[in-house]
Amino acid sequence: MTKPIAPASFDAIGIVGRLGSDNVAHTVQRLTQLLSREGKAFAVDRPLAEAVGDLNARHMSRDELGDWADLIIVVGGDGTLLGAARDLARFDVPLLGINRGRLGFLTDIMPFEMEAGVLAVLAGDYVAEDRFLLQAQVVRDGQSMDSGCALNDVVLHSGQSIRMIEFELYIDDQFVYSQRSDGLIVSTPTGSTAYAMSAGGPLVHPSLDAMILVPMFPHSLSNRPIVVGADAQLRIHVGQSTIEAPQVSCDAQHHLAIEAGDELHLNRYPHKLHLLHPAGHNYYEICRTKLGWGNPLEGSE
């Protein structure tokens, strides 16, 4: 979904990035030099600034960046942007990714085109879209024990054990099924090209408001992925017979403890991620490039 954002508002720019990478450090140094030449106010996420060193820049916590910035530039891979999205979506500040990772589904400005790509965005030449996140809550005896959010997926899994877990799935308080499996992946369209795809789930265009539910190695071969509306309320009850303590993982980065008898409640997170791409962004071209799909037949275009 396109969201118009006035280019003139990009005057206060935050920078976050992956730690422990020389490539990221070099790109951040180039980026701060570019923003200085353009006369933009900018600040760097404090752990990143301390890791890079020798940056003539303000240092801020991530929450301070969210409050202050008109634009956040993320330097790293898709995992870095996932973490930034979880932290910053509630501030309603747009994110722009510079790819210093592998796939680059979300961080789609390449390092060699960084200067041209960032300048084009600052001049208003970009594609903007909204992506929704999932909100997860572990409930025990009617009380919330832990919570988190995810841009890609929330996964109920058996933790360190190779045992199957048992659970019941309810959608909008309607019983769907009971299942014995290694777990369940609940994915957004953004995450449909990630873990859910590896487990046999469908690719869902990011413009769709839908959740994708993909069983992980179910004991019954009749269990297949289900796609439901993004406003659905999901409730997963972990069976009392589950022996090992399972886990809930948000984007495979933030983990929630859950026990037999607990419930996992999932719904749409109240804040959206505003994601910026370079002009000419094409979802299907990215899929072709990253997933190795076939190119057009000779003479067909």
Number of C-alpha atoms within 10 A of each C-alpha: 12 12 12 11 16 10 16 10 13 19 17 15 21 26 26 26 27 22 17 11 13 12 14 25 22 12 20 25 16 15 18 21 15 16 17 14 9 12 10 15 16 22 24 26 21 18 16 21 24 13 15 18 11 9 16 13 16 13 20 19 14 19 13 14 26 23 13 18 21 22 25 28 23 27 28 26 23 22 20 21 26 21 19 21 26 21 15 23 23 16 18 16 21 24 25 25 29 28 26 24 17 12 16 20 19 22 28 21 21 15 17 10 10 18 15 12 21 22 14 15 18 19 13 18 16 20 19 20 17 17 21 26 29 25 20 26 21 23 20 16 9 9 10 14 14 15 19 20 23 29 27 26 29 28 26 26 23 22 17 10 13 10 16 21 27 20 24 16 19 16 15 11 11 11 12 11 11 15 21 20 20 22 23 27 25 26 30 31 26 22 25 25 21 18 19 27 15 12 15 15 22 18 16 20 15 18 14 15 16 20 29 24 23 27 25 23 16 18 13 10 7 7 15 13 18 13 16 14 12 19 14 15 16 22 23 20 20 24 19 13 11 18 15 16 16 24 18 26 22 26 23 15 10 15 17 18 15 22 19 19 15 22 24 22 18 23 18 23 20 11 18 23 23 23 22 26 22 20 14 9 14 11 11 11 12 17 14 12 13 14 11 9 12 8 9 8 7 6 5 5 5
